[in-house]
Amino acid sequence: MSEFNQVTVVKRANVYFDGGVTSRTLVFPDGSKKTLGIMQPGEYEFGTDAAEVMEILAGDLEVLLPGETACREVRGGDGSARPTPRRAPCGSTGGPRR
C-alpha cells in the first residue's frame, strides 16, 4: 500500500534519540493506529511494550535480534513487513538506495 486514505494524523511528533528517529501516529476510521516513522543514519536500540510489525519503505537496516550473534540486513522497498521483537538494536545505513 503506497498511501493511507481517510486517516487522522496526530500532529505531536514522537521524537527519539535526540531527533535521529521521529514518528507520527495515524488513526484510522475504525480506531486502529499505525505509526509512520523516519530514521536517520545511526545506531539505535528499540524496545516495545508489545509485538510490532515494521515495514521498511526505503533505505537499508542492519538488525541484531535478541538471541542472535550476527546482524541481518533488511532492505527497504522489498514489499515485505517483518515482525519485530520486543527489543532489538538497529542500525540505519542511510536513505533510499539509488
C-alpha positions in Angstrom: 0.0 0.0 0.0 1.6 3.3 -1.1 -0.8 5.6 0.8 -3.3 5.7 3.6 -6.7 7.3 3.0 -9.2 8.9 5.4 -6.8 8.9 8.4 -6.3 11.4 11.2 -2.7 12.4 11.8 -1.7 13.3 15.4 0.4 16.4 15.0 2.6 15.9 18.0 5.7 14.0 16.9 7.3 11.2 18.8 11.0 12.1 18.9 13.7 9.6 20.0 17.5 9.5 20.1 17.9 13.3 20.0 15.8 13.6 16.8 17.5 10.7 15.0 14.2 8.9 14.9 10.8 10.5 14.6 7.3 9.3 14.1 3.7 10.4 13.8 0.6 8.4 14.8 -2.1 7.7 12.2 -5.6 6.9 13.4 -7.9 5.0 11.0 -11.7 5.3 10.9 -12.1 2.0 12.8 -9.9 3.3 15.6 -6.8 1.3 14.8 -3.5 3.0 14.8 -0.2 2.8 12.8 3.0 4.8 13.3 4.8 6.4 10.4 8.5 6.8 11.2 11.6 8.3 9.8 15.1 7.1 10.9 18.3 9.0 10.2 21.5 7.0 9.7 22.8 5.9 13.1 22.7 3.1 15.7 19.5 2.7 17.8 18.1 0.1 20.2 14.3 -0.1 20.3 12.1 -1.6 22.9 8.4 -2.0 22.7 5.6 -2.9 25.1 4.0 -5.2 22.5 4.9 -7.0 19.3 5.0 -4.8 16.3 5.3 -5.2 12.5 7.8 -3.0 10.7 7.7 -2.3 7.0 10.8 -0.6 5.6 9.9 1.5 2.6 13.4 2.9 1.7 16.9 2.6 2.9 18.7 -0.3 4.5 18.9 -1.5 8.1 21.2 -3.9 10.0 19.2 -5.6 12.8 20.5 -7.7 15.6 17.7 -9.8 17.0 17.6 -11.0 20.6 19.4 -14.3 21.0 21.3 -13.9 17.7 25.0 -13.1 17.3 25.0 -11.8 13.7 23.2 -8.8 12.2 20.6 -9.3 9.5 20.4 -6.9 6.6 16.9 -5.6 5.9 16.5 -3.8 2.5 13.8 -1.2 2.1 11.2 -1.3 -0.6 11.1 -5.1 -1.0 7.4 -5.0 -0.1 7.5 -7.2 3.0 6.6 -6.4 6.5 8.5 -8.1 9.4 7.5 -8.8 12.9 9.9 -7.0 15.3 11.0 -8.4 18.7 10.3 -6.5 21.8 13.9 -5.3 22.0 16.5 -5.1 19.3 19.5 -3.0 18.3 19.2 -1.5 14.9 21.4 0.5 12.6 20.3 2.6 9.7 22.8 2.9 6.9 21.1 5.7 5.1 18.2 6.9 2.9 16.8 5.4 -0.2 19.1 3.4 -2.4 19.7 4.8 -5.9 
